Amino acid sequence: MKKIYYLSTCDTCKRILKELDPPADYELQDVKKVPLTLDQLQELKHRAGTYEYLLNKRAKMYQERDLKNKQLSEEDYKNLLLEHYTFLKRPVIINNQKIFIGNSKKEVSAAKAALSE
């Protein structure tokens, strides 16, 4: 599977996609226009290890709800990710068996290297 979950209105996602220049065999999914399905989220969790790792803790909604001061379970993280696209740490890049989550320089560099293999 070669897929990238991103947000088309996010300047950081746009910059990263431009930098990565993914080959034509990559499927792009704008999570705002086409929300994650439960099956897709479960697949991401399987690859990432936990729902928490997929959660964007810098999201405005996360901060507005003061979620950092609450004890959240994996089920809570899953429900948040299904509830609204802003809770997904973006971009999420799947290159066969590898997954790269978020926009840190380390993740983007690793994704770029994997895409050029």
N, C-alpha and C positions, 0 to 999 in steps of 0.2 A: 504494500500500500504506500502510495506517495500522495500526501495530502497536506494542505496548509489551512489551518483555521485562523482567520484574521478579522479585523474590523476595518472596513473601507474608509470610515470617517476618522480613523486614528492616524495622525501624522507619523508616529513611530512605526506603526505597521507598514505604512506606505514606504517609508525610508528603508526598512528592512527588506521588504519585497523587492524594491529596486536594487538593493545591494546584492541580494541572493540571486535575482534573475532566474527564478525556478524554470527548469525545462518544461516543455509542453506536456510531458506525461504526468505532471503534478496537477491534482485537482485542488482548486481554491474554493474555500467556503467562507463567505462573509457571514459571520455569526449573528449579525444584526438582521440581515435579510433572510437568512435560512438558519433559524435557531438549532442548537444541538438537540439531537434526539436522545432518548434514554439509551438506546443501543450505542450510539456514537460516544456518549459520555462514559458508558461502561467500558468501551474499548480503550478510551483514553486513560481511564483509571487503571485498567489492566496493564497498560504500558508504563504509566507514571508511578504506579504503586499505591497512591492514595488520592482521594478527591481533594484533600487539603493542599497537596502540592500543585494542583491545577487552579486553585483559588487565588484571585488577584486581591491581595490584602491592601492594596493601595487604591482600590476602587472607591469612588465617592460614596456609593451606597453602603459599602462596608464600613466606612468611617461614620456616615450619618446614623447608622443603626448601632453604633458603638459595639460592633461584634468582637473587637479585640478583647473586650472585657467580659465576654460570655464564654462559657464552656460549650464548645460546639463538637458534635460527634461527626463521624464520617457521613452519616445519613443527613445531618444538617448541611454539611458542605455540598453533598450531592444535590439536595433540594435547592440550595442557593444557586448552584451552577445551572440547574434547569430553569430556575425562576427568571433570571435575567442575564443577558449576554455580557454585561459589564463585569460579572463576577469571574469570568474566565481570564486567566493570565494569558496574554497574547504576545506574539503569535504562538501557535502550537504547530510544530512542523513534524510530520511523520515521514521518515525515509526508511521504508521497509520495516526493519525491526527496531530502528532507533527513533527516539522521540526527543524533541528539543522544545522546551517550554519557557516562554518569556522573552524579554528583550535585553537581557544582560549581555555585555560584550562577549563573555565566555560562551554563552549559549549560541549567539549569532555566529561567532567564529566557528564553533563546532558544527553548526548546521551548514554553514557555507562550505566547509571542508567535506562534509558528507554528501552534499549536493554535487560536488565536483568529482566524486569518485566514479 
